[in-house]
Amino acid sequence: MDKIALMQPLKLSDEDSIHFLVNEISSLAIRGLVASLRVHSLDEFLREMQHITTSCNIQQKSSSPVLPRKDKFKNDNSSPEDTSHFKKKDLFCAYCRGKNHTKDDCFKLKKKA
């Protein structure tokens, strides 16, 4: 019913309003059934839609807020400086681009300082 209220200022013909409402149906089965209806007015269409939706036992969707699932997030309490969980072969220095060490342990940076 909200869509009908939004469509009224557009002053669409009944046929255009029906096509608009049919295209907004998400279920392909129901959309196909509704598209095959032979109705000539918006009121007839709405009566038929009410009959179809009650016989299909479709309930209106209530929009509930989407809450993040707690099991998706990993609690990582390690500090960003902690590199002990990296394998030695995965380590590389951001300063000299050398392998097997980090910038904190870079001998070239220590030699420069």
Phi and psi restraints in degrees (range 20) as a CNS / XPLOR table:
assign (resid 1 and name C) (resid 2 and name N)
       (resid 2 and name CA) (resid 2 and name C) 1.0 -63.7 20.0 2
assign (resid 2 and name N) (resid 2 and name CA)
       (resid 2 and name C) (resid 3 and name N) 1.0 -38.1 20.0 2
assign (resid 2 and name C) (resid 3 and name N)
       (resid 3 and name CA) (resid 3 and name C) 1.0 -66.5 20.0 2
assign (resid 3 and name N) (resid 3 and name CA)
       (resid 3 and name C) (resid 4 and name N) 1.0 -36.2 20.0 2
assign (resid 3 and name C) (resid 4 and name N)
       (resid 4 and name CA) (resid 4 and name C) 1.0 -65.3 20.0 2
assign (resid 4 and name N) (resid 4 and name CA)
       (resid 4 and name C) (resid 5 and name N) 1.0 -41.0 20.0 2
assign (resid 4 and name C) (resid 5 and name N)
       (resid 5 and name CA) (resid 5 and name C) 1.0 -64.2 20.0 2
assign (resid 5 and name N) (resid 5 and name CA)
       (resid 5 and name C) (resid 6 and name N) 1.0 -36.0 20.0 2
assign (resid 5 and name C) (resid 6 and name N)
       (resid 6 and name CA) (resid 6 and name C) 1.0 -73.0 20.0 2
assign (resid 6 and name N) (resid 6 and name CA)
       (resid 6 and name C) (resid 7 and name N) 1.0 -28.8 20.0 2
assign (resid 6 and name C) (resid 7 and name N)
       (resid 7 and name CA) (resid 7 and name C) 1.0 -79.2 20.0 2
assign (resid 7 and name N) (resid 7 and name CA)
       (resid 7 and name C) (resid 8 and name N) 1.0 -24.4 20.0 2
assign (resid 7 and name C) (resid 8 and name N)
       (resid 8 and name CA) (resid 8 and name C) 1.0 -58.0 20.0 2
assign (resid 8 and name N) (resid 8 and name CA)
       (resid 8 and name C) (resid 9 and name N) 1.0 -42.3 20.0 2
assign (resid 8 and name C) (resid 9 and name N)
       (resid 9 and name CA) (resid 9 and name C) 1.0 -64.5 20.0 2
assign (resid 9 and name N) (resid 9 and name CA)
       (resid 9 and name C) (resid 10 and name N) 1.0 -20.2 20.0 2
assign (resid 9 and name C) (resid 10 and name N)
       (resid 10 and name CA) (resid 10 and name C) 1.0 -75.2 20.0 2
assign (resid 10 and name N) (resid 10 and name CA)
       (resid 10 and name C) (resid 11 and name N) 1.0 -19.1 20.0 2
assign (resid 10 and name C) (resid 11 and name N)
       (resid 11 and name CA) (resid 11 and name C) 1.0 53.5 20.0 2
assign (resid 11 and name N) (resid 11 and name CA)
       (resid 11 and name C) (resid 12 and name N) 1.0 50.6 20.0 2
assign (resid 11 and name C) (resid 12 and name N)
       (resid 12 and name CA) (resid 12 and name C) 1.0 -78.2 20.0 2
assign (resid 12 and name N) (resid 12 and name CA)
       (resid 12 and name C) (resid 13 and name N) 1.0 155.0 20.0 2
assign (resid 12 and name C) (resid 13 and name N)
       (resid 13 and name CA) (resid 13 and name C) 1.0 -69.7 20.0 2
assign (resid 13 and name N) (resid 13 and name CA)
       (resid 13 and name C) (resid 14 and name N) 1.0 163.3 20.0 2
assign (resid 13 and name C) (resid 14 and name N)
       (resid 14 and name CA) (resid 14 and name C) 1.0 -59.6 20.0 2
assign (resid 14 and name N) (resid 14 and name CA)
       (resid 14 and name C) (resid 15 and name N) 1.0 -40.0 20.0 2
assign (resid 14 and name C) (resid 15 and name N)
       (resid 15 and name CA) (resid 15 and name C) 1.0 -63.3 20.0 2
assign (resid 15 and name N) (resid 15 and name CA)
       (resid 15 and name C) (resid 16 and name N) 1.0 -44.2 20.0 2
assign (resid 15 and name C) (resid 16 and name N)
       (resid 16 and name CA) (resid 16 and name C) 1.0 -66.5 20.0 2
assign (resid 16 and name N) (resid 16 and name CA)
       (resid 16 and name C) (resid 17 and name N) 1.0 -38.3 20.0 2
assign (resid 16 and name C) (resid 17 and name N)
       (resid 17 and name CA) (resid 17 and name C) 1.0 -63.3 20.0 2
assign (resid 17 and name N) (resid 17 and name CA)
       (resid 17 and name C) (resid 18 and name N) 1.0 -41.7 20.0 2
assign (resid 17 and name C) (resid 18 and name N)
       (resid 18 and name CA) (resid 18 and name C) 1.0 -64.3 20.0 2
assign (resid 18 and name N) (resid 18 and name CA)
       (resid 18 and name C) (resid 19 and name N) 1.0 -44.9 20.0 2
assign (resid 18 and name C) (resid 19 and name N)
       (resid 19 and name CA) (resid 19 and name C) 1.0 -61.6 20.0 2
assign (resid 19 and name N) (resid 19 and name CA)
       (resid 19 and name C) (resid 20 and name N) 1.0 -40.0 20.0 2
assign (resid 19 and name C) (resid 20 and name N)
       (resid 20 and name CA) (resid 20 and name C) 1.0 -61.9 20.0 2
assign (resid 20 and name N) (resid 20 and name CA)
       (resid 20 and name C) (resid 21 and name N) 1.0 -45.8 20.0 2
assign (resid 20 and name C) (resid 21 and name N)
       (resid 21 and name CA) (resid 21 and name C) 1.0 -67.8 20.0 2
assign (resid 21 and name N) (resid 21 and name CA)
       (resid 21 and name C) (resid 22 and name N) 1.0 -37.4 20.0 2
assign (resid 21 and name C) (resid 22 and name N)
       (resid 22 and name CA) (resid 22 and name C) 1.0 -64.1 20.0 2
assign (resid 22 and name N) (resid 22 and name CA)
       (resid 22 and name C) (resid 23 and name N) 1.0 -41.5 20.0 2
assign (resid 22 and name C) (resid 23 and name N)
       (resid 23 and name CA) (resid 23 and name C) 1.0 -68.2 20.0 2
assign (resid 23 and name N) (resid 23 and name CA)
       (resid 23 and name C) (resid 24 and name N) 1.0 -18.5 20.0 2
assign (resid 23 and name C) (resid 24 and name N)
       (resid 24 and name CA) (resid 24 and name C) 1.0 -86.7 20.0 2
assign (resid 24 and name N) (resid 24 and name CA)
       (resid 24 and name C) (resid 25 and name N) 1.0 -5.0 20.0 2
assign (resid 24 and name C) (resid 25 and name N)
       (resid 25 and name CA) (resid 25 and name C) 1.0 -78.1 20.0 2
assign (resid 25 and name N) (resid 25 and name CA)
       (resid 25 and name C) (resid 26 and name N) 1.0 126.4 20.0 2
assign (resid 25 and name C) (resid 26 and name N)
       (resid 26 and name CA) (resid 26 and name C) 1.0 -83.1 20.0 2
assign (resid 26 and name N) (resid 26 and name CA)
       (resid 26 and name C) (resid 27 and name N) 1.0 -29.4 20.0 2
assign (resid 26 and name C) (resid 27 and name N)
       (resid 27 and name CA) (resid 27 and name C) 1.0 -79.2 20.0 2
assign (resid 27 and name N) (resid 27 and name CA)
       (resid 27 and name C) (resid 28 and name N) 1.0 121.5 20.0 2
assign (resid 27 and name C) (resid 28 and name N)
       (resid 28 and name CA) (resid 28 and name C) 1.0 -64.4 20.0 2
assign (resid 28 and name N) (resid 28 and name CA)
       (resid 28 and name C) (resid 29 and name N) 1.0 -37.5 20.0 2
assign (resid 28 and name C) (resid 29 and name N)
       (resid 29 and name CA) (resid 29 and name C) 1.0 -64.0 20.0 2
assign (resid 29 and name N) (resid 29 and name CA)
       (resid 29 and name C) (resid 30 and name N) 1.0 -46.5 20.0 2
assign (resid 29 and name C) (resid 30 and name N)
       (resid 30 and name CA) (resid 30 and name C) 1.0 -70.1 20.0 2
assign (resid 30 and name N) (resid 30 and name CA)
       (resid 30 and name C) (resid 31 and name N) 1.0 -37.3 20.0 2
assign (resid 30 and name C) (resid 31 and name N)
       (resid 31 and name CA) (resid 31 and name C) 1.0 -61.4 20.0 2
assign (resid 31 and name N) (resid 31 and name CA)
       (resid 31 and name C) (resid 32 and name N) 1.0 -41.8 20.0 2
assign (resid 31 and name C) (resid 32 and name N)
       (resid 32 and name CA) (resid 32 and name C) 1.0 -64.9 20.0 2
assign (resid 32 and name N) (resid 32 and name CA)
       (resid 32 and name C) (resid 33 and name N) 1.0 -40.5 20.0 2
assign (resid 32 and name C) (resid 33 and name N)
       (resid 33 and name CA) (resid 33 and name C) 1.0 -64.7 20.0 2
assign (resid 33 and name N) (resid 33 and name CA)
       (resid 33 and name C) (resid 34 and name N) 1.0 -44.7 20.0 2
assign (resid 33 and name C) (resid 34 and name N)
       (resid 34 and name CA) (resid 34 and name C) 1.0 -68.5 20.0 2
assign (resid 34 and name N) (resid 34 and name CA)
       (resid 34 and name C) (resid 35 and name N) 1.0 -36.7 20.0 2
assign (resid 34 and name C) (resid 35 and name N)
       (resid 35 and name CA) (resid 35 and name C) 1.0 -65.9 20.0 2
assign (resid 35 and name N) (resid 35 and name CA)
       (resid 35 and name C) (resid 36 and name N) 1.0 -24.8 20.0 2
assign (resid 35 and name C) (resid 36 and name N)
       (resid 36 and name CA) (resid 36 and name C) 1.0 -83.9 20.0 2
assign (resid 36 and name N) (resid 36 and name CA)
       (resid 36 and name C) (resid 37 and name N) 1.0 -5.5 20.0 2
assign (resid 36 and name C) (resid 37 and name N)
       (resid 37 and name CA) (resid 37 and name C) 1.0 -66.5 20.0 2
assign (resid 37 and name N) (resid 37 and name CA)
       (resid 37 and name C) (resid 38 and name N) 1.0 140.4 20.0 2
assign (resid 37 and name C) (resid 38 and name N)
       (resid 38 and name CA) (resid 38 and name C) 1.0 -109.7 20.0 2
assign (resid 38 and name N) (resid 38 and name CA)
       (resid 38 and name C) (resid 39 and name N) 1.0 87.4 20.0 2
assign (resid 38 and name C) (resid 39 and name N)
       (resid 39 and name CA) (resid 39 and name C) 1.0 -121.3 20.0 2
assign (resid 39 and name N) (resid 39 and name CA)
       (resid 39 and name C) (resid 40 and name N) 1.0 155.1 20.0 2
assign (resid 39 and name C) (resid 40 and name N)
       (resid 40 and name CA) (resid 40 and name C) 1.0 -114.5 20.0 2
assign (resid 40 and name N) (resid 40 and name CA)
       (resid 40 and name C) (resid 41 and name N) 1.0 -10.3 20.0 2
assign (resid 40 and name C) (resid 41 and name N)
       (resid 41 and name CA) (resid 41 and name C) 1.0 -135.1 20.0 2
assign (resid 41 and name N) (resid 41 and name CA)
       (resid 41 and name C) (resid 42 and name N) 1.0 161.3 20.0 2
assign (resid 41 and name C) (resid 42 and name N)
       (resid 42 and name CA) (resid 42 and name C) 1.0 -65.6 20.0 2
assign (resid 42 and name N) (resid 42 and name CA)
       (resid 42 and name C) (resid 43 and name N) 1.0 -36.2 20.0 2
assign (resid 42 and name C) (resid 43 and name N)
       (resid 43 and name CA) (resid 43 and name C) 1.0 -64.0 20.0 2
assign (resid 43 and name N) (resid 43 and name CA)
       (resid 43 and name C) (resid 44 and name N) 1.0 -42.5 20.0 2
assign (resid 43 and name C) (resid 44 and name N)
       (resid 44 and name CA) (resid 44 and name C) 1.0 -61.6 20.0 2
assign (resid 44 and name N) (resid 44 and name CA)
       (resid 44 and name C) (resid 45 and name N) 1.0 -43.7 20.0 2
assign (resid 44 and name C) (resid 45 and name N)
       (resid 45 and name CA) (resid 45 and name C) 1.0 -60.1 20.0 2
assign (resid 45 and name N) (resid 45 and name CA)
       (resid 45 and name C) (resid 46 and name N) 1.0 -45.3 20.0 2
assign (resid 45 and name C) (resid 46 and name N)
       (resid 46 and name CA) (resid 46 and name C) 1.0 -65.5 20.0 2
assign (resid 46 and name N) (resid 46 and name CA)
       (resid 46 and name C) (resid 47 and name N) 1.0 -37.2 20.0 2
assign (resid 46 and name C) (resid 47 and name N)
       (resid 47 and name CA) (resid 47 and name C) 1.0 -63.6 20.0 2
assign (resid 47 and name N) (resid 47 and name CA)
       (resid 47 and name C) (resid 48 and name N) 1.0 -45.2 20.0 2
assign (resid 47 and name C) (resid 48 and name N)
       (resid 48 and name CA) (resid 48 and name C) 1.0 -64.3 20.0 2
assign (resid 48 and name N) (resid 48 and name CA)
       (resid 48 and name C) (resid 49 and name N) 1.0 -40.2 20.0 2
assign (resid 48 and name C) (resid 49 and name N)
       (resid 49 and name CA) (resid 49 and name C) 1.0 -62.7 20.0 2
assign (resid 49 and name N) (resid 49 and name CA)
       (resid 49 and name C) (resid 50 and name N) 1.0 -41.2 20.0 2
assign (resid 49 and name C) (resid 50 and name N)
       (resid 50 and name CA) (resid 50 and name C) 1.0 -62.6 20.0 2
assign (resid 50 and name N) (resid 50 and name CA)
       (resid 50 and name C) (resid 51 and name N) 1.0 -41.6 20.0 2
assign (resid 50 and name C) (resid 51 and name N)
       (resid 51 and name CA) (resid 51 and name C) 1.0 -63.5 20.0 2
assign (resid 51 and name N) (resid 51 and name CA)
       (resid 51 and name C) (resid 52 and name N) 1.0 -43.6 20.0 2
assign (resid 51 and name C) (resid 52 and name N)
       (resid 52 and name CA) (resid 52 and name C) 1.0 -65.7 20.0 2
assign (resid 52 and name N) (resid 52 and name CA)
       (resid 52 and name C) (resid 53 and name N) 1.0 -46.2 20.0 2
assign (resid 52 and name C) (resid 53 and name N)
       (resid 53 and name CA) (resid 53 and name C) 1.0 -68.5 20.0 2
assign (resid 53 and name N) (resid 53 and name CA)
       (resid 53 and name C) (resid 54 and name N) 1.0 -33.8 20.0 2
assign (resid 53 and name C) (resid 54 and name N)
       (resid 54 and name CA) (resid 54 and name C) 1.0 -72.8 20.0 2
assign (resid 54 and name N) (resid 54 and name CA)
       (resid 54 and name C) (resid 55 and name N) 1.0 -34.9 20.0 2
assign (resid 54 and name C) (resid 55 and name N)
       (resid 55 and name CA) (resid 55 and name C) 1.0 -73.8 20.0 2
assign (resid 55 and name N) (resid 55 and name CA)
       (resid 55 and name C) (resid 56 and name N) 1.0 -26.8 20.0 2
assign (resid 55 and name C) (resid 56 and name N)
       (resid 56 and name CA) (resid 56 and name C) 1.0 -87.3 20.0 2
assign (resid 56 and name N) (resid 56 and name CA)
       (resid 56 and name C) (resid 57 and name N) 1.0 -4.3 20.0 2
assign (resid 56 and name C) (resid 57 and name N)
       (resid 57 and name CA) (resid 57 and name C) 1.0 58.2 20.0 2
assign (resid 57 and name N) (resid 57 and name CA)
       (resid 57 and name C) (resid 58 and name N) 1.0 44.8 20.0 2
assign (resid 57 and name C) (resid 58 and name N)
       (resid 58 and name CA) (resid 58 and name C) 1.0 -90.4 20.0 2
assign (resid 58 and name N) (resid 58 and name CA)
       (resid 58 and name C) (resid 59 and name N) 1.0 127.9 20.0 2
assign (resid 58 and name C) (resid 59 and name N)
       (resid 59 and name CA) (resid 59 and name C) 1.0 -102.7 20.0 2
assign (resid 59 and name N) (resid 59 and name CA)
       (resid 59 and name C) (resid 60 and name N) 1.0 150.6 20.0 2
assign (resid 59 and name C) (resid 60 and name N)
       (resid 60 and name CA) (resid 60 and name C) 1.0 -66.6 20.0 2
assign (resid 60 and name N) (resid 60 and name CA)
       (resid 60 and name C) (resid 61 and name N) 1.0 139.9 20.0 2
assign (resid 60 and name C) (resid 61 and name N)
       (resid 61 and name CA) (resid 61 and name C) 1.0 -76.9 20.0 2
assign (resid 61 and name N) (resid 61 and name CA)
       (resid 61 and name C) (resid 62 and name N) 1.0 131.0 20.0 2
assign (resid 61 and name C) (resid 62 and name N)
       (resid 62 and name CA) (resid 62 and name C) 1.0 -100.2 20.0 2
assign (resid 62 and name N) (resid 62 and name CA)
       (resid 62 and name C) (resid 63 and name N) 1.0 132.2 20.0 2
assign (resid 62 and name C) (resid 63 and name N)
       (resid 63 and name CA) (resid 63 and name C) 1.0 -82.6 20.0 2
assign (resid 63 and name N) (resid 63 and name CA)
       (resid 63 and name C) (resid 64 and name N) 1.0 114.4 20.0 2
assign (resid 63 and name C) (resid 64 and name N)
       (resid 64 and name CA) (resid 64 and name C) 1.0 -109.9 20.0 2
assign (resid 64 and name N) (resid 64 and name CA)
       (resid 64 and name C) (resid 65 and name N) 1.0 149.4 20.0 2
assign (resid 64 and name C) (resid 65 and name N)
       (resid 65 and name CA) (resid 65 and name C) 1.0 -65.2 20.0 2
assign (resid 65 and name N) (resid 65 and name CA)
       (resid 65 and name C) (resid 66 and name N) 1.0 142.6 20.0 2
assign (resid 65 and name C) (resid 66 and name N)
       (resid 66 and name CA) (resid 66 and name C) 1.0 -84.7 20.0 2
assign (resid 66 and name N) (resid 66 and name CA)
       (resid 66 and name C) (resid 67 and name N) 1.0 118.3 20.0 2
assign (resid 66 and name C) (resid 67 and name N)
       (resid 67 and name CA) (resid 67 and name C) 1.0 -103.1 20.0 2
assign (resid 67 and name N) (resid 67 and name CA)
       (resid 67 and name C) (resid 68 and name N) 1.0 138.7 20.0 2
assign (resid 67 and name C) (resid 68 and name N)
       (resid 68 and name CA) (resid 68 and name C) 1.0 -68.1 20.0 2
assign (resid 68 and name N) (resid 68 and name CA)
       (resid 68 and name C) (resid 69 and name N) 1.0 142.0 20.0 2
assign (resid 68 and name C) (resid 69 and name N)
       (resid 69 and name CA) (resid 69 and name C) 1.0 -81.2 20.0 2
assign (resid 69 and name N) (resid 69 and name CA)
       (resid 69 and name C) (resid 70 and name N) 1.0 135.1 20.0 2
assign (resid 69 and name C) (resid 70 and name N)
       (resid 70 and name CA) (resid 70 and name C) 1.0 -69.8 20.0 2
assign (resid 70 and name N) (resid 70 and name CA)
       (resid 70 and name C) (resid 71 and name N) 1.0 -28.8 20.0 2
assign (resid 70 and name C) (resid 71 and name N)
       (resid 71 and name CA) (resid 71 and name C) 1.0 -76.4 20.0 2
assign (resid 71 and name N) (resid 71 and name CA)
       (resid 71 and name C) (resid 72 and name N) 1.0 -9.9 20.0 2
assign (resid 71 and name C) (resid 72 and name N)
       (resid 72 and name CA) (resid 72 and name C) 1.0 -76.8 20.0 2
assign (resid 72 and name N) (resid 72 and name CA)
       (resid 72 and name C) (resid 73 and name N) 1.0 -27.2 20.0 2
assign (resid 72 and name C) (resid 73 and name N)
       (resid 73 and name CA) (resid 73 and name C) 1.0 -98.9 20.0 2
assign (resid 73 and name N) (resid 73 and name CA)
       (resid 73 and name C) (resid 74 and name N) 1.0 135.3 20.0 2
assign (resid 73 and name C) (resid 74 and name N)
       (resid 74 and name CA) (resid 74 and name C) 1.0 -97.6 20.0 2
assign (resid 74 and name N) (resid 74 and name CA)
       (resid 74 and name C) (resid 75 and name N) 1.0 129.4 20.0 2
assign (resid 74 and name C) (resid 75 and name N)
       (resid 75 and name CA) (resid 75 and name C) 1.0 -81.3 20.0 2
assign (resid 75 and name N) (resid 75 and name CA)
       (resid 75 and name C) (resid 76 and name N) 1.0 103.6 20.0 2
assign (resid 75 and name C) (resid 76 and name N)
       (resid 76 and name CA) (resid 76 and name C) 1.0 -107.0 20.0 2
assign (resid 76 and name N) (resid 76 and name CA)
       (resid 76 and name C) (resid 77 and name N) 1.0 104.5 20.0 2
assign (resid 76 and name C) (resid 77 and name N)
       (resid 77 and name CA) (resid 77 and name C) 1.0 -92.0 20.0 2
assign (resid 77 and name N) (resid 77 and name CA)
       (resid 77 and name C) (resid 78 and name N) 1.0 2.8 20.0 2
assign (resid 77 and name C) (resid 78 and name N)
       (resid 78 and name CA) (resid 78 and name C) 1.0 -75.9 20.0 2
assign (resid 78 and name N) (resid 78 and name CA)
       (resid 78 and name C) (resid 79 and name N) 1.0 150.1 20.0 2
assign (resid 78 and name C) (resid 79 and name N)
       (resid 79 and name CA) (resid 79 and name C) 1.0 -78.2 20.0 2
assign (resid 79 and name N) (resid 79 and name CA)
       (resid 79 and name C) (resid 80 and name N) 1.0 156.4 20.0 2
assign (resid 79 and name C) (resid 80 and name N)
       (resid 80 and name CA) (resid 80 and name C) 1.0 -66.2 20.0 2
assign (resid 80 and name N) (resid 80 and name CA)
       (resid 80 and name C) (resid 81 and name N) 1.0 -20.9 20.0 2
assign (resid 80 and name C) (resid 81 and name N)
       (resid 81 and name CA) (resid 81 and name C) 1.0 -76.3 20.0 2
assign (resid 81 and name N) (resid 81 and name CA)
       (resid 81 and name C) (resid 82 and name N) 1.0 -19.4 20.0 2
assign (resid 81 and name C) (resid 82 and name N)
       (resid 82 and name CA) (resid 82 and name C) 1.0 -75.5 20.0 2
assign (resid 82 and name N) (resid 82 and name CA)
       (resid 82 and name C) (resid 83 and name N) 1.0 111.9 20.0 2
assign (resid 82 and name C) (resid 83 and name N)
       (resid 83 and name CA) (resid 83 and name C) 1.0 -112.0 20.0 2
assign (resid 83 and name N) (resid 83 and name CA)
       (resid 83 and name C) (resid 84 and name N) 1.0 14.9 20.0 2
assign (resid 83 and name C) (resid 84 and name N)
       (resid 84 and name CA) (resid 84 and name C) 1.0 -70.5 20.0 2
assign (resid 84 and name N) (resid 84 and name CA)
       (resid 84 and name C) (resid 85 and name N) 1.0 -19.2 20.0 2
assign (resid 84 and name C) (resid 85 and name N)
       (resid 85 and name CA) (resid 85 and name C) 1.0 -84.0 20.0 2
assign (resid 85 and name N) (resid 85 and name CA)
       (resid 85 and name C) (resid 86 and name N) 1.0 -7.5 20.0 2
assign (resid 85 and name C) (resid 86 and name N)
       (resid 86 and name CA) (resid 86 and name C) 1.0 -81.9 20.0 2
assign (resid 86 and name N) (resid 86 and name CA)
       (resid 86 and name C) (resid 87 and name N) 1.0 148.3 20.0 2
assign (resid 86 and name C) (resid 87 and name N)
       (resid 87 and name CA) (resid 87 and name C) 1.0 -77.1 20.0 2
assign (resid 87 and name N) (resid 87 and name CA)
       (resid 87 and name C) (resid 88 and name N) 1.0 152.3 20.0 2
assign (resid 87 and name C) (resid 88 and name N)
       (resid 88 and name CA) (resid 88 and name C) 1.0 -60.0 20.0 2
assign (resid 88 and name N) (resid 88 and name CA)
       (resid 88 and name C) (resid 89 and name N) 1.0 -36.6 20.0 2
assign (resid 88 and name C) (resid 89 and name N)
       (resid 89 and name CA) (resid 89 and name C) 1.0 -71.8 20.0 2
assign (resid 89 and name N) (resid 89 and name CA)
       (resid 89 and name C) (resid 90 and name N) 1.0 -20.3 20.0 2
assign (resid 89 and name C) (resid 90 and name N)
       (resid 90 and name CA) (resid 90 and name C) 1.0 -86.4 20.0 2
assign (resid 90 and name N) (resid 90 and name CA)
       (resid 90 and name C) (resid 91 and name N) 1.0 -11.8 20.0 2
assign (resid 90 and name C) (resid 91 and name N)
       (resid 91 and name CA) (resid 91 and name C) 1.0 -77.6 20.0 2
assign (resid 91 and name N) (resid 91 and name CA)
       (resid 91 and name C) (resid 92 and name N) 1.0 141.7 20.0 2
assign (resid 91 and name C) (resid 92 and name N)
       (resid 92 and name CA) (resid 92 and name C) 1.0 -150.6 20.0 2
assign (resid 92 and name N) (resid 92 and name CA)
       (resid 92 and name C) (resid 93 and name N) 1.0 154.1 20.0 2
assign (resid 92 and name C) (resid 93 and name N)
       (resid 93 and name CA) (resid 93 and name C) 1.0 -87.4 20.0 2
assign (resid 93 and name N) (resid 93 and name CA)
       (resid 93 and name C) (resid 94 and name N) 1.0 131.8 20.0 2
assign (resid 93 and name C) (resid 94 and name N)
       (resid 94 and name CA) (resid 94 and name C) 1.0 -75.4 20.0 2
assign (resid 94 and name N) (resid 94 and name CA)
       (resid 94 and name C) (resid 95 and name N) 1.0 -17.5 20.0 2
assign (resid 94 and name C) (resid 95 and name N)
       (resid 95 and name CA) (resid 95 and name C) 1.0 -86.7 20.0 2
assign (resid 95 and name N) (resid 95 and name CA)
       (resid 95 and name C) (resid 96 and name N) 1.0 -56.8 20.0 2
assign (resid 95 and name C) (resid 96 and name N)
       (resid 96 and name CA) (resid 96 and name C) 1.0 -105.1 20.0 2
assign (resid 96 and name N) (resid 96 and name CA)
       (resid 96 and name C) (resid 97 and name N) 1.0 -3.0 20.0 2
assign (resid 96 and name C) (resid 97 and name N)
       (resid 97 and name CA) (resid 97 and name C) 1.0 62.8 20.0 2
assign (resid 97 and name N) (resid 97 and name CA)
       (resid 97 and name C) (resid 98 and name N) 1.0 20.8 20.0 2
assign (resid 97 and name C) (resid 98 and name N)
       (resid 98 and name CA) (resid 98 and name C) 1.0 -77.7 20.0 2
assign (resid 98 and name N) (resid 98 and name CA)
       (resid 98 and name C) (resid 99 and name N) 1.0 158.0 20.0 2
assign (resid 98 and name C) (resid 99 and name N)
       (resid 99 and name CA) (resid 99 and name C) 1.0 -94.2 20.0 2
assign (resid 99 and name N) (resid 99 and name CA)
       (resid 99 and name C) (resid 100 and name N) 1.0 161.3 20.0 2
assign (resid 99 and name C) (resid 100 and name N)
       (resid 100 and name CA) (resid 100 and name C) 1.0 69.3 20.0 2
assign (resid 100 and name N) (resid 100 and name CA)
       (resid 100 and name C) (resid 101 and name N) 1.0 17.4 20.0 2
assign (resid 100 and name C) (resid 101 and name N)
       (resid 101 and name CA) (resid 101 and name C) 1.0 -156.3 20.0 2
assign (resid 101 and name N) (resid 101 and name CA)
       (resid 101 and name C) (resid 102 and name N) 1.0 166.8 20.0 2
assign (resid 101 and name C) (resid 102 and name N)
       (resid 102 and name CA) (resid 102 and name C) 1.0 -110.9 20.0 2
assign (resid 102 and name N) (resid 102 and name CA)
       (resid 102 and name C) (resid 103 and name N) 1.0 175.9 20.0 2
assign (resid 102 and name C) (resid 103 and name N)
       (resid 103 and name CA) (resid 103 and name C) 1.0 -61.8 20.0 2
assign (resid 103 and name N) (resid 103 and name CA)
       (resid 103 and name C) (resid 104 and name N) 1.0 -33.7 20.0 2
assign (resid 103 and name C) (resid 104 and name N)
       (resid 104 and name CA) (resid 104 and name C) 1.0 -63.3 20.0 2
assign (resid 104 and name N) (resid 104 and name CA)
       (resid 104 and name C) (resid 105 and name N) 1.0 -31.4 20.0 2
assign (resid 104 and name C) (resid 105 and name N)
       (resid 105 and name CA) (resid 105 and name C) 1.0 -104.5 20.0 2
assign (resid 105 and name N) (resid 105 and name CA)
       (resid 105 and name C) (resid 106 and name N) 1.0 10.5 20.0 2
assign (resid 105 and name C) (resid 106 and name N)
       (resid 106 and name CA) (resid 106 and name C) 1.0 -68.8 20.0 2
assign (resid 106 and name N) (resid 106 and name CA)
       (resid 106 and name C) (resid 107 and name N) 1.0 121.3 20.0 2
assign (resid 106 and name C) (resid 107 and name N)
       (resid 107 and name CA) (resid 107 and name C) 1.0 -72.1 20.0 2
assign (resid 107 and name N) (resid 107 and name CA)
       (resid 107 and name C) (resid 108 and name N) 1.0 -30.7 20.0 2
assign (resid 107 and name C) (resid 108 and name N)
       (resid 108 and name CA) (resid 108 and name C) 1.0 -68.0 20.0 2
assign (resid 108 and name N) (resid 108 and name CA)
       (resid 108 and name C) (resid 109 and name N) 1.0 -38.5 20.0 2
assign (resid 108 and name C) (resid 109 and name N)
       (resid 109 and name CA) (resid 109 and name C) 1.0 -69.7 20.0 2
assign (resid 109 and name N) (resid 109 and name CA)
       (resid 109 and name C) (resid 110 and name N) 1.0 -39.1 20.0 2
assign (resid 109 and name C) (resid 110 and name N)
       (resid 110 and name CA) (resid 110 and name C) 1.0 -68.0 20.0 2
assign (resid 110 and name N) (resid 110 and name CA)
       (resid 110 and name C) (resid 111 and name N) 1.0 -36.0 20.0 2
assign (resid 110 and name C) (resid 111 and name N)
       (resid 111 and name CA) (resid 111 and name C) 1.0 -68.1 20.0 2
assign (resid 111 and name N) (resid 111 and name CA)
       (resid 111 and name C) (resid 112 and name N) 1.0 -35.8 20.0 2
assign (resid 111 and name C) (resid 112 and name N)
       (resid 112 and name CA) (resid 112 and name C) 1.0 -69.0 20.0 2
assign (resid 112 and name N) (resid 112 and name CA)
       (resid 112 and name C) (resid 113 and name N) 1.0 -35.1 20.0 2
